[in-house]
Amino acid sequence: MFEKDTLSALQARDLAQRIAFGPIVFHAALALRDMGILEGLLANDRDGRHVADVAADAGISVYGATVLLESGLGAGLVLKRGELFFATKAAHFVVHDEMTRVNLNFVRDVCYRGAEDLQASIIEGRAAGLHHLADTETVYEALGDLAEPARTSWFDFDHYYSSAAFPALRPRVLENSPKRLLDVGGNTGKWSCYLAKGSPDIQVTILDHPNQLQRAAIRAENDGVGGQVSGVAMDLLDHSKPFPRGVDGVWMSQFLCCFSEADCAELVRRAREALNDNGELFILDTFWDKQRYEAATFSLQQTSLYFTFIANGTSRMYSADALQRCVYDAGMHVVEEVNNIGTGHTFWRCRKRA
């Protein structure tokens, strides 16, 4: 997919212009969505809409409706036949597709302003754009205190991509009847509670920041699994601090992508030391080189930059090969791989190397 440049010179120049005006197209698409213009066009997909009617419905001037609709033409969201405007299939996804909604809001509310500091982030090796959201070194320290709408958009993004995989994963994790499991970076406890509800004998310990553990404790009580789900506050980047020992399983979901390769190897090493001899490490992540669809690969490659300028300045969406090296270097190996779970996730079952 990435080995040959198959575009003609004309196609390449066209792509370059789309990149140049990409930020403007993004905001135009949001305006068309949020002002109800695309929804109005979709509701009149047979007859189309005159620009004056679009303007009246949106409560804006004819000028405003005209420039937005004409931008939508170039963006592939709008069609024009004579004096009538119609919505495209892409417009349907912008309005009604949950993945598209989550991605658009995440980019707007979490990433957009910080993206201006991408070059500084790369040069300085830190998340130089995070100051737009919080006064912390990493976004993870500030998640519970992010101002709206960034907080909601961040958690919607995170949960959308993880929750879709839950039903397929619970039986795999419970396959060997683990009694004690660590959920490393367990966030608000959504997975831990889901797992506990599927196995009354399991005890799950979440390792995360204190503010996340408070929210996880509330969720566990509300879900009726407060006696099974507990938490240990921990700076996960302090590699001198061991994980609780003697566990049957360690779970890391959309977690290792939040750290540098060196930190990934150390985190897997600490997981290895926490496991019983026959214990298993479960890794769930979205690898850009394991996707079925080009759009998914593209989205993951661009999401890497969020980690660069907002999250911490050192991590990324990994290829499977890169993360597998970290696992091996930490004394473990992948014994089972299942691809295309949920929204493009890969599941790894890992055991200790001899």
C-alpha positions as CSV (number, residue, x, y, z in Angstrom):
1,M,0.0,0.0,0.0
2,F,2.8,2.4,0.8
3,E,5.5,1.2,-1.5
4,K,4.5,2.8,-4.8
5,D,3.4,6.3,-5.8
6,T,0.7,5.6,-8.3
7,L,-0.7,9.1,-8.8
8,S,-0.3,11.1,-11.9
9,A,1.3,14.6,-11.7
10,L,-2.2,16.1,-12.0
11,Q,-3.6,13.9,-9.3
12,A,-0.7,14.6,-7.0
13,R,-1.2,18.3,-7.4
14,D,-4.9,18.0,-6.7
15,L,-4.1,16.1,-3.5
16,A,-1.6,18.8,-2.5
17,Q,-4.3,21.4,-2.8
18,R,-6.7,19.4,-0.7
19,I,-4.1,19.1,2.0
20,A,-3.4,22.9,1.8
21,F,-7.0,23.8,2.4
22,G,-7.8,20.9,4.7
23,P,-8.1,23.0,7.9
24,I,-10.7,25.2,6.2
25,V,-12.6,22.2,4.8
26,F,-12.7,20.8,8.4
27,H,-14.4,23.9,9.8
28,A,-16.7,24.2,6.9
29,A,-17.9,20.6,7.4
30,L,-18.5,21.3,11.1
31,A,-20.5,24.4,10.3
32,L,-22.6,22.5,7.7
33,R,-23.2,19.7,10.3
34,D,-23.8,21.9,13.4
35,M,-26.0,24.4,11.7
36,G,-28.3,21.6,10.5
37,I,-27.6,22.3,6.8
38,L,-26.5,18.8,5.9
39,E,-29.4,17.3,7.9
40,G,-31.8,19.5,6.0
41,L,-30.4,18.5,2.7
42,L,-30.6,14.8,3.7
43,A,-34.3,15.2,4.7
44,N,-35.0,16.6,1.2
45,D,-32.8,14.2,-0.8
46,R,-35.4,13.8,-3.5
47,D,-36.3,17.4,-4.2
48,G,-33.2,19.3,-3.2
49,R,-33.1,22.7,-1.5
50,H,-32.7,26.2,-2.8
51,V,-30.0,28.3,-1.2
52,A,-32.6,30.8,0.2
53,D,-34.5,27.9,1.9
54,V,-31.3,26.6,3.3
55,A,-30.4,30.0,4.7
56,A,-33.9,30.5,6.2
57,D,-33.8,27.1,7.9
58,A,-30.4,27.7,9.4
59,G,-31.2,31.3,10.4
60,I,-28.2,32.7,8.4
61,S,-27.8,35.0,5.4
62,V,-28.0,33.8,1.8
63,Y,-24.4,34.8,1.6
64,G,-23.5,32.5,4.5
65,A,-25.5,29.6,3.1
66,T,-23.9,30.1,-0.3
67,V,-20.3,30.0,0.8
68,L,-20.9,27.0,3.0
69,L,-22.7,25.1,0.3
70,E,-20.1,25.9,-2.3
71,S,-17.4,24.8,0.1
72,G,-19.4,21.6,0.6
73,L,-19.3,21.0,-3.2
74,G,-15.5,21.0,-3.2
75,A,-15.4,18.8,0.0
76,G,-17.7,16.2,-1.5
77,L,-20.5,16.8,1.0
78,V,-22.9,18.6,-1.4
79,L,-24.1,18.2,-5.0
80,K,-25.7,20.9,-7.2
81,R,-28.2,20.3,-10.0
82,G,-29.3,23.6,-11.5
83,E,-30.3,25.8,-8.6
84,L,-30.9,22.9,-6.2
85,F,-28.5,21.5,-3.6
86,F,-28.4,17.9,-2.5
87,A,-26.4,16.0,0.2
88,T,-23.9,13.2,-0.7
89,K,-23.3,9.8,0.9
90,A,-20.4,11.4,2.7
91,A,-22.8,14.0,4.2
92,H,-24.8,11.1,5.6
93,F,-21.8,9.8,7.5
94,V,-20.9,13.3,8.8
95,V,-24.4,13.6,10.2
96,H,-25.4,10.1,11.3
97,D,-22.2,7.9,11.7
98,E,-21.1,7.6,15.3
99,M,-17.4,7.0,14.4
100,T,-17.3,10.2,12.2
101,R,-19.0,12.2,14.9
102,V,-16.6,11.0,17.6
103,N,-13.6,11.7,15.3
104,L,-14.7,15.2,14.3
105,N,-15.4,16.3,17.8
106,F,-12.2,14.8,19.1
107,V,-10.1,16.7,16.5
108,R,-12.1,19.9,17.1
109,D,-12.2,19.9,20.9
110,V,-8.9,18.1,21.8
111,C,-6.5,18.4,18.9
112,Y,-7.1,21.4,16.7
113,R,-5.4,24.2,18.6
114,G,-2.6,22.0,19.8
115,A,-1.8,20.9,16.3
116,E,-0.2,24.3,15.7
117,D,2.6,23.2,18.1
118,L,3.4,19.9,16.3
119,Q,6.8,21.0,15.0
120,A,7.8,22.4,18.5
121,S,6.6,19.1,20.0
122,I,8.9,17.1,17.7
123,I,11.9,19.4,18.2
124,E,11.5,19.6,22.0
125,G,10.4,16.0,22.6
126,R,7.3,17.1,24.6
127,A,3.6,17.7,24.1
128,A,4.0,21.4,23.3
129,G,0.3,21.8,22.4
130,L,-1.1,20.5,25.7
131,H,-1.0,23.9,27.2
132,H,-4.2,24.7,25.3
133,L,-6.0,22.1,27.4
134,A,-4.1,21.7,30.7
135,D,-1.1,22.8,32.7
136,T,0.4,19.3,33.1
137,E,3.2,17.3,31.5
138,T,0.9,14.7,30.0
139,V,-2.8,14.8,29.2
140,Y,-3.5,11.7,31.4
141,E,-2.8,13.6,34.6
142,A,-5.5,16.1,33.6
143,L,-8.2,13.9,32.1
144,G,-10.7,14.2,35.0
145,D,-10.3,18.0,35.1
146,L,-10.4,18.9,31.4
147,A,-12.8,21.7,30.6
148,E,-15.8,20.9,28.4
149,P,-16.3,20.1,25.7
150,A,-12.7,18.6,25.5
151,R,-13.4,16.2,28.4
152,T,-16.5,14.7,26.9
153,S,-14.9,14.5,23.4
154,W,-11.8,12.8,24.8
155,F,-13.7,10.1,26.7
156,D,-16.2,9.6,23.8
157,F,-13.2,9.0,21.5
158,D,-11.5,6.6,24.0
159,H,-14.6,4.6,24.8
160,Y,-15.9,4.4,21.3
161,Y,-12.9,2.5,20.1
162,S,-12.5,0.3,23.1
163,S,-16.1,-0.6,24.0
164,A,-16.9,-2.1,20.7
165,A,-14.4,-4.9,21.3
166,F,-15.6,-5.9,24.8
167,P,-18.1,-8.7,23.9
168,A,-15.6,-10.6,21.8
169,L,-12.8,-10.2,24.4
170,R,-14.4,-11.2,27.7
171,P,-14.5,-14.9,26.9
172,R,-10.9,-14.9,25.6
173,V,-9.6,-13.3,28.8
174,L,-11.7,-15.6,31.0
175,E,-10.7,-18.7,29.0
176,N,-8.2,-20.0,31.6
177,S,-10.3,-18.8,34.6
178,P,-8.0,-16.1,36.0
179,K,-8.8,-15.2,39.6
180,R,-6.7,-12.1,40.0
181,L,-6.2,-9.6,37.2
182,L,-4.5,-6.2,36.8
183,D,-6.1,-3.6,34.6
184,V,-3.1,-1.4,33.9
185,G,-4.2,2.1,32.9
186,G,-7.8,1.1,33.6
187,N,-9.1,4.6,33.3
188,T,-12.7,4.9,34.6
189,G,-13.1,1.2,35.1
190,K,-15.4,0.4,32.2
191,W,-13.6,-2.8,31.1
192,S,-12.9,-3.9,34.7
193,C,-16.6,-3.7,35.6
194,Y,-17.6,-5.4,32.4
195,L,-15.2,-8.2,33.1
196,A,-16.3,-8.6,36.7
197,K,-19.9,-8.8,35.8
198,G,-19.1,-11.8,33.5
199,S,-17.2,-13.7,36.2
200,P,-18.2,-13.5,39.9
201,D,-15.0,-15.2,41.0
202,I,-12.5,-12.7,39.5
203,Q,-10.8,-9.9,41.4
204,V,-9.7,-6.9,39.2
205,T,-7.2,-4.3,40.4
206,I,-7.0,-1.1,38.4
207,L,-3.6,0.7,38.3
208,D,-4.0,4.4,37.3
209,H,-4.0,8.0,38.5
210,P,-5.9,8.7,41.7
211,N,-8.6,10.8,40.0
212,Q,-9.3,8.1,37.6
213,L,-9.6,5.5,40.4
214,Q,-12.2,7.6,42.1
215,R,-14.4,7.5,39.0
216,A,-13.8,3.8,38.6
217,A,-14.9,3.2,42.2
218,I,-18.1,5.0,41.6
219,R,-18.7,3.0,38.4
220,A,-18.0,-0.3,40.2
221,E,-20.5,0.5,43.0
222,N,-23.1,1.5,40.5
223,D,-22.5,-1.7,38.5
224,G,-22.8,-3.9,41.5
225,V,-19.2,-5.1,41.4
226,G,-17.7,-2.9,44.1
227,G,-16.5,-6.1,46.0
228,Q,-14.6,-7.3,42.9
229,V,-13.0,-4.1,41.5
230,S,-10.4,-2.2,43.4
231,G,-7.7,0.3,42.6
232,V,-4.0,1.1,43.3
233,A,-2.9,4.6,42.6
234,M,0.4,4.5,40.7
235,D,2.7,6.6,38.6
236,L,2.9,4.1,35.8
237,L,6.1,5.7,34.4
238,D,8.0,5.2,37.6
239,H,9.6,1.9,36.6
240,S,11.1,1.4,40.0
241,K,7.6,0.7,41.3
242,P,6.6,-2.9,40.8
243,F,3.1,-3.9,39.9
244,P,1.2,-6.0,42.5
245,R,2.6,-9.5,42.3
246,G,1.1,-13.0,42.0
247,V,-1.6,-12.3,39.5
248,D,-3.0,-14.6,36.8
249,G,-3.5,-11.9,34.2
250,V,-2.5,-8.4,33.2
251,W,-4.7,-6.4,30.9
252,M,-3.5,-3.5,28.8
253,S,-6.1,-2.0,26.5
254,Q,-5.3,0.9,24.2
255,F,-2.5,1.5,26.7
256,L,0.9,0.9,25.3
257,C,0.3,3.3,22.5
258,C,0.4,6.0,25.2
259,F,4.1,5.5,25.8
260,S,7.5,5.5,24.1
261,E,9.0,2.2,22.9
262,A,11.4,2.2,25.9
263,D,8.6,2.7,28.3
264,C,6.5,0.1,26.6
265,A,9.3,-2.5,27.1
266,E,9.5,-1.5,30.8
267,L,5.8,-1.7,31.4
268,V,5.7,-5.2,29.8
269,R,8.6,-6.2,32.0
270,R,6.8,-5.0,35.1
271,A,3.7,-7.0,33.9
272,R,5.9,-10.1,33.4
273,E,7.2,-9.8,37.0
274,A,3.7,-9.5,38.4
275,L,2.5,-12.6,36.7
276,N,2.4,-16.1,38.1
277,D,4.4,-18.7,36.2
278,N,1.4,-19.5,34.0
279,G,0.0,-16.0,33.9
280,E,-0.9,-14.2,30.7
281,L,-0.6,-10.6,29.5
282,F,-3.4,-9.5,27.3
283,I,-2.8,-6.6,24.9
284,L,-5.5,-4.9,22.9
285,D,-4.5,-2.1,20.5
286,T,-5.1,-0.7,17.0
287,F,-2.1,-1.3,14.8
288,W,-2.1,0.7,11.6
289,D,-0.5,-2.1,9.7
290,K,-3.3,-4.6,10.7
291,Q,-6.3,-2.7,9.3
292,R,-8.7,-3.9,6.6
293,Y,-9.6,-0.5,5.3
294,E,-7.4,2.3,4.0
295,A,-9.5,4.9,5.9
296,A,-8.7,3.1,9.2
297,T,-5.0,3.0,8.5
298,F,-5.1,6.7,7.6
299,S,-7.0,7.6,10.8
300,L,-4.5,5.8,13.0
301,Q,-1.5,7.3,11.3
302,Q,-2.9,10.8,11.9
303,T,-3.9,10.0,15.5
304,S,-0.3,9.3,16.2
305,L,0.3,13.1,16.0
306,Y,-2.3,13.7,18.8
307,F,0.1,11.7,21.0
308,T,3.0,13.9,19.8
309,F,1.5,17.4,20.5
310,I,-1.2,16.7,23.1
311,A,-0.8,13.5,25.0
312,N,2.9,13.2,26.0
313,G,5.2,14.0,23.1
314,T,6.8,10.5,23.0
315,S,4.2,7.9,22.0
316,R,2.3,6.9,18.8
317,M,-0.1,4.4,17.2
318,Y,2.3,1.6,16.7
319,S,2.7,-0.9,13.9
320,A,2.4,-4.5,15.1
321,D,6.1,-5.2,14.4
322,A,7.3,-2.3,16.5
323,L,5.2,-3.2,19.6
324,Q,6.0,-6.9,19.2
325,R,9.7,-6.1,19.5
326,C,9.0,-4.3,22.8
327,V,7.1,-7.4,24.1
328,Y,9.9,-9.7,23.1
329,D,12.6,-7.4,24.6
330,A,10.7,-7.5,27.9
331,G,10.9,-11.3,28.1
332,M,7.5,-12.2,26.7
333,H,6.1,-13.4,23.4
334,V,2.8,-13.4,21.6
335,V,1.2,-16.8,21.5
336,E,-2.2,-15.8,20.1
337,E,-3.2,-13.0,17.7
338,V,-6.7,-12.1,16.7
339,N,-7.2,-9.2,14.3
340,N,-10.2,-7.1,13.2
341,I,-12.0,-7.1,16.6
342,G,-14.4,-4.3,17.2
343,T,-13.3,-1.2,15.3
344,G,-10.0,-2.6,14.0
345,H,-8.4,-3.9,17.2
346,T,-5.8,-6.6,17.5
347,F,-5.8,-8.9,20.5
348,W,-2.6,-10.5,21.8
349,R,-2.3,-13.2,24.4
350,C,1.3,-13.1,25.7
351,R,3.2,-15.5,27.9
352,K,6.7,-15.5,29.4
353,R,9.6,-16.6,27.3
354,A,11.7,-19.4,28.5
